């Protein structure tokens, strides 16, 4: 039976996540108890007020689905709305309930909800080594639109120290992100996207903003910075942390072609410096197939962790 995911499902979902996505908790240093508390937070009264308000003004962030069999949680799938695209995440079916079509039920439920929302596509990420999942998605008419890698570097111990933020005139060119910056940044990002990905999921100005109410509701912290060049904003970086993970997240810097290598490194260092005051043991960065960015990350001690494939389906 397909039904909405409930707060009472959180413990069983947390166990599914640990069992069937072991690579992600290992890379992100997920704390099992904290992860469960953060997910449960979305079902507490104050977070429900935020999420309910978004639904009321017809801007829901998504839908959470569950399949129940014999009174037990058999599988889950989460759907998030992102600028005309339905992003499907955390699709998992427990081993005793596999080969019964439950994964297809979850996928079709998410796709139907995305179509009702007016989404033109559904999109998902899958670990490149997870061939059974890739075969399932391709049988459902999903096609690859990009490849990315998750790169990481340790913090503390024998690891290179976190860089200091750039100083002097170079440092003064970097300031906190403001909402109007999203328009020029989206143009820069779209120009760097592969054509197929841009056709399905072009970077929108809203991609650079995180609703502060949602951040507070889920217990995270984040900061974003832009670089002011001679002709306006020409670079962006975001840093985030969550109590559910020992690893912080760094959004790979977005830079215009006019930005020099030294200036691009300044922006990267600004993003890394934010973590100096955060209790993180590792920093993780999702990076498209971009040779220049990989070279910059390597210069700051990053190495490859996981490879992901992004797949999309036209609705």
N, C-alpha and C positions, 0 to 999 in steps of 0.2 A: 504493500500500500504506500503510495507516494503521499507525503504530508509535509507541512512546514516543520523545519527544525525547531526544537524547543529548548529552553534552558535546561531542562532535565536530561537532555541528550549530551550535555557537555562532557561529563566524565567518559562516556563510551566513545564519543568523537575523539577526545584526547588520546585514548588508547589506540583507535584506528590510525590516527596521525603518527603515533610513535611506531606502530607496527609496519605501516605501508609506505611511509615517507622517511625512512631512516636517514637518508643522505642529508635531507634538509636540517633536521635537529642537530645532526653531527656538525654540519658546517656552521649553522647559526648559533650553536651552543645553547640550544633551547633548554630552559629549566622546566621540567615537566609540571611541577606544581604551579609555577608562575604562569606558564602558558595556559593552563586550565583556568586559572583565575582571570586572566585577561579575556579569554573567550567568554567566560561566564559574565564578565563585566558588561558585555553588550546586552545582556538580558536582565540587568538590574534596573531599578526604576528610573534613575536619572539618565542612563544611556538610552532607555526605551523612549523617554520624552524627546531626546534629540532625534532619534531615528523615526519616531512617530511624527514629529513635526516635519521632517523631510518628506515623509510619505504624504502628509496632509497638503503640502504645497506642490505635490506631484513631482518631487525630486528624490524619490527613494534611492538609497545607495545600492539596493539589490534585494535578493531573496535568498533564503537558506532553505534547502530541501533535504528531506530524509526519506529513506525507504525503510519500512518496518515489516518484519516477518516474525510470526509467532510471538508477538509482543516484545521483540528485541530490535535494536537499531541494527539494520543490515547494511546500510550504506548512506553516504552523504554527498552533497554537491552544493557549492556556494556560487551564486551568480551576483556579479557587481556591474552596475551601469557606469559606462565611461564614454561620454561624448558620442552617443549613437551606436556604441558597441557594447555587447554583453560579454563580460569577461567571466569565464567559468573557472573555478578553482577548487582544490581539495576534493576531487572526485575519488571516492574510495568505497569499495564493497568488501565486507569482511569475508574471509576465506570460506567459512561454511555456507555462505549464501551466493557464491559465485556460480557462473554458468546457468543462471536462472533469468538472465536478461535484466537484472536490476540496474546495471550500469547504463544500459540503454534507456531505461525508464527515467533515471535521474537526468541524463543528457537531454532527453526529449522534453522533460518538464522544464529544464532551464532554458532550452531553446524556445519553447512556447512562450515563456514569460518574457524573454528578450524580444520576441516578435511582437507581443502585445504592447511592449514599451515603445515599439517603433524602431528597434535596432536593425540595422542592415546586415550585421554580421555577429556571430559569436566567435570568441577568440579564447585560446587557452595555451598554457605553457606546459610542456612535458619534458622530464629528464631524458636526455638523448639515449640513455642506456635502457630505458623502460620500454622495450620492444612490444610486449603485450598491449600496453596502453596505446602506443603509437598505432598498432594495427587496428585496435578498436576504433580510434578516432578517424583513421583513414577510411574504415568501412562505413563510417557515418558521414563521409564526404568532407572531411577536414583536410586542408592542404597547407604545407609549410610556407610561411612568409618571411621568416628570419631565423637566425641562430644567434644565441648570446652565450656568454660565459659568466659564471659567478666567480670572481676573484677575491682573494682574502689576504690579509696580513695580520699577524699577531700584534698585541699591544703589551709592552712590558717584557721582563725577562731579558733574553738575548736579542730580542727584536730591535730593529732600528728605532730610535726615538721618534715620537710624533713631531712633525715639523712645526715650527712656530709660524704664526700668520705673517704674511709679507709686511714689511715696515716701509716707512717713508712714503714717497710719491706713489710707488707701486701699491702699497697697502691702502692709500687713500682712494684709489680707483675702485676698490671693492667695498660694497655697502650692502645692507640687508635688502632682500627682495621686497618689491612692492607690486601690488596687483597689476597696475598698468604695464609692468615689465613683461607680462606674459605674451603680449602681442608680438613684439620684436623677437622674443626668444622662440616662440612657436615657428616663426618664419625661418630662423636659423636651424632649428631642429628638423623641420620638414625637408629642408634642402639637403640634409645629411642622411635622411632615411632612404633605404632601398625603395625602388619604385613600387614594388608589390605591397610592401608594408604600408607605404604612404597612401596607397589607394584604399586599403582596408581600414587602417587605423592611423590617420595623420595626427601628428602631435598638435594638440589644441592649446590655446592660452591657459585654459583651466588646469592643464597637466602640471603646471608649476606652482599651484596653490594647494594647500592642505587646509580644509575647514578646521579652525581652532576648536570649535565645540566638539567635533568628532575626535580630534587629537586628545582633548582632555577626557572625553568619555571613555576612551580606550586606554588611557594611562600612559601615553607615549610623550616624547619630547622631540622637537624638530627645529631646525634653523636653516634658512636658505639665504644665499648671497648671490649678487650679480656683480659683474665688472662693467664699469663705465668707460668705454673707449672714446676716441675723438668724435665718433659719429653716433654715439649713443650706446645703449646696452649691447654688449657683444659676448657675454659669457654668463654661465649660471652653474651653481653647485648647491646640493642640499645634503644635510647630515641629519640622521635620526637615530633614536635609541628607544628601546622598549623594555619594560621590566620582565618580559617573557623570555628575553634572550640575552646571553652574554656577549653577543656580537652586535655592533652598531651597523647601520646601513649608510653607505655613501652613494648618492646618485652620481653616476659618471658625469663629470662636467660637460656642459654643452658650450662649445666655443665657435665663434664665427671664423671663416677662413682668414680674415685679416689679423687675428690674434696670433702673436708670436709664440714660440715654444716657451720662452721664459714667462710670458704673461699667462699662458695656459697652466704652467706649473704653479704660479702664484695662486690661481683659483683653486687648484687641487689642494695645495697646502692650506688654504683657508678652510676648506671643507674638512680636512684631516685635523686641523688644530682644534676644531669644535669638540672633538672627542677627548681632549686633554683633561677636561673637567667632568667626564662621564665615566661611570664604572663599567667600562666595556673591556673585554679581554681580546677582542678580535674586531676587525672592521671588514665588512663584506661589500663588494661593489659589483653590480650587474653591468656587463659591458657588451655592446654589440661588436660585431667583427670589424674593429677599427684599429688598424695597426698603430697609429699615432697614440691613441689612448692607452693601448696595452703597453707601449714603450714607457709612457709616463708612469703608469701604475707600477711597472717593474722597477722603475727608478726609486720608488718609495716602498719597496719590499713586498709587493703583492705577488701572489702565485695563483694558478688556476685551481679552482675547487670542483665545480660542476659545469656541465654543458647542458643547455636547454634549447629546445626547438619550440618556436611559436607557430601554432596551427590556427587556421581560420576557416569558417564556413559561411557561405552566403545564405541568408534567410529569405 
